[in-house]
Amino acid sequence: MSDPLLTLRPWEAPEVTSWGRLPMNAVDRRSGAHSLDGDWRFRLLSAPDAPVGGPWSTAAVPGVWTMQTVEGVDDLPLYLNIRMPFAEVPPLSPAANPTGVYEREADIPAEWAGRRIVLQVGAAESVLLVHVDGRPVGISKDSHLAAEFDLTDVVRPGRRSVVRLTVVKWSDASHIEDQDQWWHGGITRSVLLYATDPLRLADVTVRASRDGELRVDCLVRDSGGALPEGWYVAADLDGLELTRDTEFDRANAEEERVSAFLGEARLRARVPGVRAWTAETPELYGLTVRLHRADGTVADTSRHRVGFRDVEIVGRDLLVNGERVFIRGVNRHDFHPLTGRTVSYEDMRADLVLLKRFGFNAIRTAHYPNDPGLYDLADELGFYVVDEADIESHDHAHEIADDPRYLGAFVDRVSRMVLRDKNHPSVIIWSLGNESDYGANHDAAAGWVRRHDPTRPVQYEGAAKRGWADPRVASDIACPMYAPLEDCVAHALSGQQTKPLIQCEYSHAMGNSNGTLADHWAAIEATPGLQGGFIWEFWDHGILQRVNDGRPVGRGGAGHYDNGVAAPGYRWAYGGDFGEKDHDGAFIADGVVFPDRTPKPVMYEHRELAAPVRIQGVGPEGLTLSNHQHFLGLEWLTGEWELSLAHGGTLTAPAELPELAPGATAVVPLPFALPEDGGEAWLTLRVRTARELPWAPADTEVCAPQVRLRAPVPVEDRTGSGRVEIDADGLLVHPLLSTAPALSLWRAPTDNDELGGAAGRWRAWGLDTLVRRLVGVRQEGDGVSVLAEYAGPTGVVRHRQVFTPVEGGIRVDEEAELPEEFDDVARVGTVFETVAGLDRLEWFGQGPWESYPDRSGGAPVGHHSAGVDELFTPYLRPQESGGRHGVRHFTLSAPDATGLAVALDEPRQVSVTRHRAEDLTAVAHHDELVPRAGCVVHLDAAHRGLGTASCGPDTFPSYLVAPGVHRWSWTLRVL
């Protein structure tokens, strides 16, 4: 007899979404379940119908075979963003189709006799075929939701059974799982066996409103068919009893009989003095639902954590508990650099704790339902979740959106997500998927959601093709992707807006990026109708790779990385590093954290933009503080004042935060009498947690708002008696410089520069290969004036340097005249290199982390210090990094305190690293970089913004470096 699972050939049958799979539900089955996680026997076949022969290897479950060192397995990770990894069009899949066969024994407990026995496979990609003891059990598609199968008639309690799970990598379903992530194959979440009474809770739906109204709808089934007489459902909510006698919704006897026949029961209660759930106040109640037999004994139990809250759209505002909230979100994949798509509960908690500490309050589960543990954590820690269905048909979006062969798959994936996650208060919006055009299949799925769960809005970015304001589309929210800020503001001011505008992706974190984030939030907070958005994305998806053999390190790689940097002999791999001929390179490295969860500098920018406490300004009466939260006062916070003087060090004092309701302001007196000397003065309020929180220990810094109290005081250099030494090429000779100060217009292109086109223009202008020609040298008083020209294929830049002896050093006055064709260069400034041994930088300016002209809001002005090797930011593809914006003066010193000091004429962009721009440009990974012994120092009169042009808008015109004359000056002294 042929195997019906193979006869169906589900890997090429879009009409087959499942066979033998149980309906999805929200009943908690973790208690008492038996885990089948661990090492399974494993074979990798060339195709799903290939014979299972040869020796077994061993593979870990959960896990993907593409990340494990398994004997005979050479199917490695593959990265493409849009294009499918095979040429076949929907619904076809390639004949060469890696297929993993997993097998192990499972002991069926004897005490499960007479009970219903279920196998749960947490997730498998992309097609799962289940056999037990050689008998076909079922099929499932949808790589990111659990599949359950009834084994009651297949296994025998007290006996051992053989479970075989066959996972087919490519299928018709792959065409709607074309997400921007690594392609893997395997079983990515836990495998469980559990047992229930034949009379069981088949589903539980909890609806809890902010006014304390609670409704619990229960669906009951019995394996024998007809339900027995006398069963009932009861529950308790943190001790508040809900019983059948008082809480059934019985309009009349006929309705009661119909409900009993259908196996439906409803419990209702009103909770007095309820504590409402929000992302700021994640209040949860414990709900236990019990199904009773007629004699009162308990047949089944399900436990839930309930949050009382309302979500609604009123006009063009998304409201949570009646309040218009800002969505400060990030897109998040299930990802880990050692295990691929398999993420532990501890790792998920670390993800969310980190996001919470940096001011994020929302997550979009891009682009599929995430691991169930994430939603529990979001409920507990406080996040608004946009739950997204496992649908993305990027490469074939237009044809699939209206293809009736995929109609069932669309509705199946969306409905199963809703059925699983509907009881989580953190889930406030359902998403129909991502980048799949827009068609009838979306409308069908949206219709199902709106009928089943009218308590939450539905969104889908693809519906924007019909216009942001069209009320007829399957999206209650205008959620465009990388829309220009000016378009968003214009829409909000047009009078035509009909729904909230919350961008599903609005700032792309690839490499050194996220420029203009502060500009976006200034507009969002000032413009009614704009309500926030989601940064793309949380992780850099770098996979830890051994350099010697090019394979993933796998689970044993912990400890081979630190602070975003892979250890010697290892590197962070991206597209193309596993031998893929067709790939999308480093586009997979576009997160706000590195692969080891080390925060990138943009995280500090975001933290400040989301600050709960802000300094609105300073006046005669003192400082105006404001509370920018939606639901909380400031009682959970404490503070410290910090006064930084440009030439006088730092003063600190405790800060007593006022009692402020959400949205309120108060004036507090200045904490210090401003010293008469010391120059420029900045006051910072370092705000910290006052007590231990689930996401932060006490005294964790939350934000650091700042205000300038005194402008810079000009300091004139006194004339010195020294001599300026110039060589035959008109270059400065100095004992602490290994290369002389020269003009720099080039930076190692960022990912935004490369993909946005700026780097191509710079190369065409020859900015990376400008040839210097000395025009003339002449004496000017005690100084020397040097005129040079820097020529490229299309233009010439005239550069003048005037070197003047001053007390203790040399002042350098510079002027560069850029031709009109150089209308957008990377920088205009000076570059020089120091001798070896100057390993510590101390500066007054913005810091301590990296900052750039259009990403500097999170770097407060003050006195900062760091080792030179710590200044460089190790973006996965080497590029311009390590800059500090707004630097006034700095020193570079050796351990014996000798070195050099530089004072700038005004706040400038400065970088000090071990790498020349050409060093960074020449390599693809950091393990290929060779640090220089000395320091490479850039002093920029102007530096181009970062923007997000790798995916989205470039920086704003105000952050571009224009042609014409640029002037700057600086003073070099010996310590």
Stockholm file with secondary structure:
# STOCKHOLM 1.0

chainA/1-975         MSDPLLTLRPWEAPEVTSWGRLPMNAVDRRSGAHSLDGDWRFRLLSAPDAPVGGPWSTAAVPGVWTMQTVEGVDDLPLYLNIRMPFAEVPPLSPAANPTGVYEREADIPAEWAGRRIVLQVGAAESVLLVHVDGRPVGISKDSHLAAEFDLTDVVRPGRRSVVRLTVVKWSDASHIEDQDQWWHGGITRSVLLYATDPLRLADVTVRASRDGELRVDCLVRDSGGALPEGWYVAADLDGLELTRDTEFDRANAEEERVSAFLGEARLRARVPGVRAWTAETPELYGLTVRLHRADGTVADTSRHRVGFRDVEIVGRDLLVNGERVFIRGVNRHDFHPLTGRTVSYEDMRADLVLLKRFGFNAIRTAHYPNDPGLYDLADELGFYVVDEADIESHDHAHEIADDPRYLGAFVDRVSRMVLRDKNHPSVIIWSLGNESDYGANHDAAAGWVRRHDPTRPVQYEGAAKRGWADPRVASDIACPMYAPLEDCVAHALSGQQTKPLIQCEYSHAMGNSNGTLADHWAAIEATPGLQGGFIWEFWDHGILQRVNDGRPVGRGGAGHYDNGVAAPGYRWAYGGDFGEKDHDGAFIADGVVFPDRTPKPVMYEHRELAAPVRIQGVGPEGLTLSNHQHFLGLEWLTGEWELSLAHGGTLTAPAELPELAPGATAVVPLPFALPEDGGEAWLTLRVRTARELPWAPADTEVCAPQVRLRAPVPVEDRTGSGRVEIDADGLLVHPLLSTAPALSLWRAPTDNDELGGAAGRWRAWGLDTLVRRLVGVRQEGDGVSVLAEYAGPTGVVRHRQVFTPVEGGIRVDEEAELPEEFDDVARVGTVFETVAGLDRLEWFGQGPWESYPDRSGGAPVGHHSAGVDELFTPYLRPQESGGRHGVRHFTLSAPDATGLAVALDEPRQVSVTRHRAEDLTAVAHHDELVPRAGCVVHLDAAHRGLGTASCGPDTFPSYLVAPGVHRWSWTLRVL
#=GR chainA/1-975 SS CCCHHHHTCGGGCTTCSEESCCCCCCCCCCTTCEECCEEEEEEEESSTTSCCCSCCEEEEESEEGGGSCCTTCCCCCEEESSSCSSSCCTTCCCSSCCEEEEEEEEECCGGGTTSEEEEEECCEESEEEEEETTEEEEEEECTTSCEEEECTTTCCTTSEEEEEEEEESCSGGGGGBCCSEEECCEECSCEEEEEECSEEEEEEEEEECTTSEEEEEEEEEETTBSCCTTCEEEEEETTEEECHHHHCCCSSHHHHHHHHHHTEEEEEEECTTCCCCCSSSCCCEEEEEEEECTTSCEEEEEEEEECCCCEEEETTEEEETTEECCEEEEECCCCBTTTBTCCCHHHHHHHHHHHHHTTCCEEECTTSCCCHHHHHHHHHHTCEEEEECSCBCGGGHHHHHTCGGGHHHHHHHHHHHHHHHTTCTTEEEEECCSSCCCCHHHHHHHHHHHHHCTTSCEECGGGGGGCTTCTTSSCSSBCCBSCCHHHHHHHHHSSCCCSCEEESBCCBCSSSCCTTHHHHHHHHHHSTTEEEEEEBCSBBCCEEEETTTCCBCGGGGTTSEETTEECTTEEEECTTTTSCSSCCGGGGBCCSBCTTCCBCHHHHHHHHHTCSEEEEEEETTEEEEEECCSSCCSTTEEEEEEEEETTTEEEEEEECCCCCCTTCEEEECCSSCCCSSSSSEEEEEEEEESSCBTTBCTTCEEECCEEEEECCCCCCCCBCCCCCCBCTTSCBCCTTEEEEEEEECCCCCCHHHHHHSHHHHHHHHTTTSCEEEEEEEEEETTEEEEEEEEECSSCEEEEEEEEEEETTEEEEEEEEEECTTCCSBSEEEEEEEECTTCCEEEEEEECSSCCBTTBCTTSCEEEEEEEHHHHSCCCSSCCSCCEEEEEEEEEEECTTSCEEEEEEEEEEEEEEESCCHHHHHTCSSGGGCCCCSSCEEEEEEEECCCCCTTSSCCCCGGGSBCSEEEEEEEEEEEC
#=GC SS_cons         CCCHHHHTCGGGCTTCSEESCCCCCCCCCCTTCEECCEEEEEEEESSTTSCCCSCCEEEEESEEGGGSCCTTCCCCCEEESSSCSSSCCTTCCCSSCCEEEEEEEEECCGGGTTSEEEEEECCEESEEEEEETTEEEEEEECTTSCEEEECTTTCCTTSEEEEEEEEESCSGGGGGBCCSEEECCEECSCEEEEEECSEEEEEEEEEECTTSEEEEEEEEEETTBSCCTTCEEEEEETTEEECHHHHCCCSSHHHHHHHHHHTEEEEEEECTTCCCCCSSSCCCEEEEEEEECTTSCEEEEEEEEECCCCEEEETTEEEETTEECCEEEEECCCCBTTTBTCCCHHHHHHHHHHHHHTTCCEEECTTSCCCHHHHHHHHHHTCEEEEECSCBCGGGHHHHHTCGGGHHHHHHHHHHHHHHHTTCTTEEEEECCSSCCCCHHHHHHHHHHHHHCTTSCEECGGGGGGCTTCTTSSCSSBCCBSCCHHHHHHHHHSSCCCSCEEESBCCBCSSSCCTTHHHHHHHHHHSTTEEEEEEBCSBBCCEEEETTTCCBCGGGGTTSEETTEECTTEEEECTTTTSCSSCCGGGGBCCSBCTTCCBCHHHHHHHHHTCSEEEEEEETTEEEEEECCSSCCSTTEEEEEEEEETTTEEEEEEECCCCCCTTCEEEECCSSCCCSSSSSEEEEEEEEESSCBTTBCTTCEEECCEEEEECCCCCCCCBCCCCCCBCTTSCBCCTTEEEEEEEECCCCCCHHHHHHSHHHHHHHHTTTSCEEEEEEEEEETTEEEEEEEEECSSCEEEEEEEEEEETTEEEEEEEEEECTTCCSBSEEEEEEEECTTCCEEEEEEECSSCCBTTBCTTSCEEEEEEEHHHHSCCCSSCCSCCEEEEEEEEEEECTTSCEEEEEEEEEEEEEEESCCHHHHHTCSSGGGCCCCSSCEEEEEEEECCCCCTTSSCCCCGGGSBCSEEEEEEEEEEEC
//
